[in-house]
């Protein structure tokens, strides 16, 4: 146990993190392009926030939350998603008092007691955006287009945007009634989870992944035919804007999504051919959530994408990640005095922007140069007792195999110039 991580969690090792840094840099970049500002909220919140903000009848709240009492007997939960937290922070800091809409984004770990498998973890990471205070259907289209823009910049292919409108409380009420009537007939054939959903949240039965349930609900009444005038008009405009932005989408009237708070637009982005966990992002509009959490009546819309799934999809689609900066200079020294001088030169070079490595194990010269080779540095600097006595260093260009002698006083400017003045991406 001591050397095993908890089930459903991952260690991100250095090589893996190079990919994460790359993906995260695109996320920060695109968020800025679309006018979003970053927000960081706590990893845990009062449990009540998620009960209210995600919904009592959702899978997340019913069976997936990591909830605990702290030493002061407060009931807390590790965040299973970040929309509720973002709304809470928006209200707590009265961000609605400034100009609207407020556009925020976040990146960070989420926690769900889910059944772990490839692409599904108990600690995973999401990037997400939230816009508070605007109803405009062009915004619904813009956030979907932004999500697609991110995937496309990363080079992902074969993505499908599935789109639906889940209506508002008034059209949903009418739909729920006819759906209830229909499902009553099918009840005995549904999976145990859906039997449980029947009274609490029948809408969720529509997008159950169980094949038998899918067969039974194939002809169930969907909400598209029952949208009220306002929701229908909004949905129509969202689609017109998507066409204008040249985002292709597929209508999926059974798309419901797991969270209780969605109104009108709901969407999911699916990567084809990557197996069971194919949803790489999703979101929707939530026009009553802010009020539900105790704030003013303001609409909202947002989405979240799973970073592990983005990276898995990039790998499965064979997309190359750019190489990150490698060490440029290796300082090889022989003897204590040279080692000390080497340490100072390494520090000066780093201050000048070069990526520098050196030996810390007291290895012989041959072994040090082997290490330099392994690191694929462009230049190795060799300082032995003899060079030190003459105030010089040997500079070896590793690729060419050529070397020259440079005065220690000139060494830093010389190496900076040789390595084109700074850290390079290869
Ligand atoms: P959700 O918050 O459930 O709408 O999920 C949004 C996105 O987060 C999904 O499309 C996935 O990419 C990702 N995601 C959700 N749950 C998990 C999980 N347990 N493990 C990894 N990624 C997840």
Boltz pocket constraint, residues with backbone or C-beta under 6 A from the ligand:
constraints:
  - pocket:
      binder: B
      contacts: [[A, 80], [A, 81], [A, 112], [A, 114], [A, 119], [A, 120], [A, 121], [A, 122], [A, 123], [A, 124], [A, 125], [A, 126], [A, 258], [A, 269], [A, 279], [A, 280], [A, 281], [A, 282], [A, 283], [A, 304], [A, 305], [A, 306], [A, 307], [A, 308], [A, 309]]
      max_distance: 6.0
